[in-house]
Amino acid sequence: MENMNQFQCCCTGNTNSIQVQNQGSYSSKVTVSYMSGGTQVNVDSGNIPSCTNRQINIPTTANNLQFNIQICNCGNWVSLYSNTLNGSSSFTILLTGTVNSPKYNIVPLQVESTQTPIITVAQTVEPSVATIGQCITLTTTVTNTQGTNANGVCLMLTPPVGSTFIPGSLQVNNCQLCLSELPASGISLGNVAGGQSVTVQYQVLYNLMPSQNEVINKPTISYSYVGSNGSNQVNTVTGTTTSLKIVSDCEPLTSGCCCCCCCCKPNDSGIYNSSDQCMM
């Protein structure tokens, strides 16, 4: 006996679908089970005659998809193959054996995976212009926009050049971590499922003017995921960040007045110190 079933997973609007094509010589059927809203749902394709197609619709909220292939043997449906979709977009399975035999040799022909975790890492800095001694908050959001889990996510954060980390300011999803400095080995975020986000926040300040203008470092993450063939895949992502500018406590403005409201003139050396700070 030889029977070949081709599967293709599609997404249209608010509905995902599994296209099943029976290219073999025997009638087949496929059952799909998944979790949605905390409830397990089972969907039966019904009889799929030889050389015909069938579409199984499932909601976009479905997860933990599993399928089972059966063929009709003298009026009885015999289960031949069961597996998990594992995020595969399409694959073909060849079932070999004898209809009257209780054992079958299952030979996967092709496994293609185009669905991998899509991770975005975005860092924001508030305020974008800060003075010496002012508290600066850096917030990094890690989001998995794809359905496949990102496992063992590790976030690497480097404080702005020349800044001082404020002990105890590190938070992960609003949970405070009592650390005196950012972990050099990175911050473990665990597994991030599709559609989920993790927010990390910490604070710094400057005691002195930095020696360079470009003081912000971009965040990076590393993670792994299970490929459609069961192998462990590793990936890294460099995120984005907003800018930060450090100014003196009283930076002269073009109008000749300064931000400390003393309305002093920038060219008056008796009012400004060596760091261009207004001394009034």
N, C-alpha and C positions, 0 to 999 in steps of 0.2 A: 504494500500500500504506500502511496506517496500522495501527500496533500500539502499544498502551499497556501499560506494565508499572509496577506500583506496588510500591515497596519500603518495608518498615518494619522497623527494627532494635529488638529487644526484649532484655530481660535478666531471666532467672528463675533464682534459685539460683546454681549454679556454671556455668550455661550461657547464652551469648548466642545469639540466633537472628535470622535474617533472613527475614521473611515476604515472599514474592513473589506478587503477584496479576497474572495475565495477563488484561487487560481488552480485548485486541485480537482480531483475526480470524485470526491465524496462531499455530500452535504455536511456543512459545519454550522456551528453556532458559537457565539462568544458571549460570556457573561463578564460584566465589569462591576467591580465593587469599589466604593470610595466613601470617604468621610466628608460630610457637609453639615456645618452647624452643630457638630457634636453627635450627629446621627449617621449610622452606616446605611448606605443605600446600595442596592443591588439592581443592575439593569441587564436584561436578557435581550440579545439581538434577535432571537427567534431563528428559525431555519434559514441558512444562507446557502442556496443551491450552488452547484459548481458554476464557475465563471460569472458570478454575480457579485454585486457590491451591497454594503449595508452601512448606514451611518448611525452612530450612537451619540446622542447629545448629552452633555454633562454640564453642570454649572461651573462658572469660573472659580467659585469658592471651593470646588472639590479638591481634596488632597488624599494622599496615600492610595493612589489608584492601583488596583490589581486586576488582572484579567485571567480568564480561563478559556481554553479552546477545547471544544468537544466535536466529535464526529458521530454520525448516525450509524450504528452497527446493528442491523437486523431489527430496526425499530427502537433500539435503546441508544441513549446518548452516552458516549464513553469519553471521559475526560482524558485528554492527551497532554496538555501543557498548561502550566500556570506560572505566572511571573509578575513582577512589579514593573510599571512603566518606567520608573527611574528618570523621568524627565526627557525621555527620548522623543524626538519629533517624528521619526519614521523608522521602521525596521521590517524585515521579512523573515518569516520562520518557516522552515521546511520540516514537516513531520513525516518520518519514515517508519515502516513497520508493517505488520499484517493485521488486517481488521479483526481476524479471529484470535489474535494473540493478545494476552493481557499486558504485554510489555511493548514499549515503543522506543525507538531511538529518535531523540529530538536533536536536530542540528540547526542552530541559528545560522542563517546565511549572512545577514547584514545587520549591523547595529550602528545607526547614525545618531549622534547627539548634537543638536544645535542649541539646546537649552542649558545654559550654564548660569550661575549666579551673576547678576549684573549689579555691581556695588558702586554706589556714589558716596563720596566722602567730601563734605563741605564744612569748612571752618570759617566762623565769623568772629570779628574782633570788635569789642565795644569798650570804650569809645574808639573811633578811628583816629582821633587826634587826642593825645594825652599829655599831661604835664608830669614833671618829676614828682614822684611820691603818690601819683594818682593810681587808684586801683583799676586794673585792666582785666576784663573778662573775655576769655577765649572759649567759644562753644563749637564743638565738632559733632556733626550728625552723620552717622553711618547708616545707609539705607540699602536694603536688598530689594531691588525692584523686580526680580525674576522669581519664579516659583521654586527653584531649586535651593536647598539649604546651603548656606555658607557656614562651614564648620570651623571651629577653633579660630575665630576672628581675633587678630591681635592688632591693636592700634598703637602706632608709634607717634608720639608727640614730642616736639622739641620746643622749649620755651623761646620766646623772641630773644634775639641776640642782645646780651648785656642786661637782661631783666632778672629779677629775683622772684622765684616761685613763692607764693604765699602758702605756708604749711596748712594742711587741713582743708584747702579750697577745692581739691579734686572731687568731683561727683560723677557717678555713672547712673544715668536715668534717675537723677535727683537723690541718689543714695550716696552719702558722704563717705569718702575713704580717708581715714586719718593718716595721711602720709606726709612726711616732711619734704619730699621732693617727688618729681615725676619718675616713675619706674624706668630705668634705662633699658630694660628688656621689653618694654611695651606694656600696654594695658589689655588684659584678657577680657574680651567681650562675650566669650562663649559662642554658641551657634546662633546665627541670625537667619530666621526663616524668610521665605519670600513675602514681601509686603510689610516686613517689620523694620523698625528703626531703633538705633541706640544712640543716645545723646550723652556726650562727655563734656564736662565743663571744668575749667580751672581758672585761677587768677594769678596775675603777676603785677609787679610794679617796678619802676626805675628809680634808683637812688642817684644816678648820674646820667648825663646826656650820653647816648650811645655814640660810638665812634664811626658808625656807618648808618646810611639811610635805610637800606634794605634789611630790616630787622626780623621779618616774619618768615618762619619755615612752614612749608606745606606738610600736612599730615599724610601718613602712609599707613596702609593696612596690608596684612597678609592673611590668607585663609585657604582652606581646602574644600573640595567638594567631591562627591562620588560620581564618576563618569558613568555613562550608560553601560559600559562593559564591566562595571564594578571596580575599576581602578581608582586610586586616590589621586586627584589632580590638585596642584598647588598654584596659587596666583597671588600677585601683589597689585595694589592700586595706589597711585599717588593722587591725593585730593586737591581741592582748590582752597583758596583762602582770600579773605578781604585784607586790605592794607592797614598799616599802623604807622603813624607819624608821632614822634616824641618831640615836644617843644619845651622851651624853658617856661618857668612859672609865669613870666610876663613877656611874651613875644611882641616886639614892636609891630604895629600895623602901619599901613601906607598913609593913614591919616595923621600920623605923628603921635597918636595916643596908644596906650598899651592896655592889655586885657585886665590889668588890676585896677582899672578905673582911676588911676592917679593922674591921667592926662599929662604924662611927662613926655619929653622929647627924646627920641632914640639917640641923638647925638650929644646928650648931656651926660658926660662920663661920671658926674657926681651922683647921678641917680641910678645908673646901671652898674652892676658888678661885672666881673670878668666873664661870667656865663650869660651875659645879656639879661639878667634878671632885674626887674624893677625893685629897688630897695626902699621905695616910699611906702 
